[in-house]
Amino acid sequence: MGGATENRTPKKHPDKALTAIGVRALKTPGRYADGNGLYLKVSKSGAKRWELRTMVRGKRCDIGLGGLKLVSLAEARDEAEKYRKIARNDGDPLAEKRRIRQVVPTFKGAAESVHKEHAKAWKNGKHSDQWINTLKSYAYPAFGDRKVDQVLTADILKALTPIWLEKPETARRLRQRIGTVLDWAKAAGFRSGDNPVADIHKALPRQPERKGHFTALPYTDVPAFVRRLREDAPTSSSLAFEFLILTAARTGEVLEAKWSEIDLDQAAWTIPADRMKAGREHRVPLPPRCLEILGQAKELAAGSEFVFAGRSSGKPMSNMALLMMIRRLRVDCTVHGFRSAFRDWTSERTNFAREICEAALAHIVKDKTEAAYRRGDLFEKRRELMAVWGTFVSTTDATIAQNTSLKIL
């Protein structure tokens, strides 16, 4: 064995081994070498971050270069080369990194950086303009010139309070966009601690219900709601509710789901046409957490054909069970409103194409020309979208959720 080892041809060190397309496709947790000490680390949660391993004054040093969402492959290579050059000249790359981070931008500067990065992915120019104009109109006058690490709950209240009841929809969008900027600031190293937007609703009055729409929980509050669902021992109601959130399905579709519709090997749920609003069969990709829920539901189903059985195993659960759960948790929203929360999240935090997001909700394509050319159901692309959504709603840290995938903003 020793001789075989001696005769083995030495492996060449990798040099620019990764590709932009390849890093987006990586799913398996681990470290992937690009060359010259640069690695892409994929965590079990799916988060991807760059790391440079180099020698600094005779000692090995690992330097984080940021998440894949904020730092592209080309940018990571440039950063790695910069820090390697500092190390070769007997400098301290970590000290240089700390010095750079001391230049904290204002909230306005941070918002414009976020807008510039996200604008590349937004195909809708009107949405891009609305995103930044909302902040210009309401956030900048209140705290735009304040350093982004010094923005407090009181500052956000100052911006939201004048329009919270007068313009409720605009106020909700403003709150979400401020939260996005502050999440970015934390990921970039300019802030620490919790995002003050997370609990801002506790200091604001209850908004009037939206006429003609289902009251939706802001998507930023969905992870906390899911955590509350999991606080007690699982019940058919809590499992059904979380399954509904993770799949963005309608209440009736979930409560009447049957085991015969579930394909565990393919991690898919096929809803027959007669239960769909659009009157056509709909396939739903199931993220890993949904498979865990199905395993728990199986134990509670007592042999019923229904995944979430009612008190009588021969009947599905009543939709009142989910409504009563909302009332017990004292949350101001409707069950159906979680579909709106999901759609808001796809618009605000991801760059998935509109048709993928609409297909995830099983919405009808109203444009006849577009409908004529839409042959497939975008299933694999929807699988990626729902996996990212599943990670977001299951996380305890909004910053981690923000950096889960290249597709998430």
Salt bridges, closest charged atoms under 4 A:
ASP34 OD1 - ARG77 NH2 2.86
GLU51 OE2 - ARG31 NH2 3.91
GLU51 OE1 - LYS41 NZ 3.64
ASP62 OD1 - ARG53 NE 2.89
ASP62 OD2 - ARG60 NH2 3.94
GLU79 OE2 - LYS82 NZ 3.25
GLU81 OE1 - ARG84 NH2 2.92
GLU81 OE2 - ARG88 NH2 3.27
ASP90 OD1 - ARG57 NE 3.99
GLU96 OE2 - ARG99 NH2 2.87
ASP155 OD2 - ARG146 NE 3.25
GLU169 OE1 - ARG172 NH2 2.63
GLU169 OE2 - ARG173 NE 3.41
GLU169 OE1 - ARG210 NH1 2.87
ASP183 OD2 - ARG349 NH2 2.89
ASP199 OD1 - LYS202 NZ 3.87
GLU242 OE2 - ARG230 NH2 2.51
GLU242 OE2 - ARG289 NE 2.88
GLU253 OE2 - ARG250 NH1 2.97
GLU256 OE1 - ARG275 NE 3.99
GLU261 OE2 - ARG275 NH1 2.57
GLU292 OE1 - ARG289 NH1 3.05
GLU305 OE1 - LYS258 NZ 3.87
ASP332 OD1 - ARG206 NH2 3.41
GLU348 OE2 - ARG173 NH1 3.86
GLU348 OE2 - ARG177 NE 3.27
GLU358 OE2 - ARG343 NE 2.64
GLU358 OE1 - HIS363 ND1 2.77
GLU370 OE1 - ARG354 NH2 3.42
GLU370 OE2 - ARG374 NH2 2.89
ASP377 OD2 - ARG283 NE 3.13
ASP377 OD2 - ARG382 NH2 3.56
GLU380 OE1 - ARG383 NE 3.63
ASP397 OD2 - LYS186 NZ 3.98
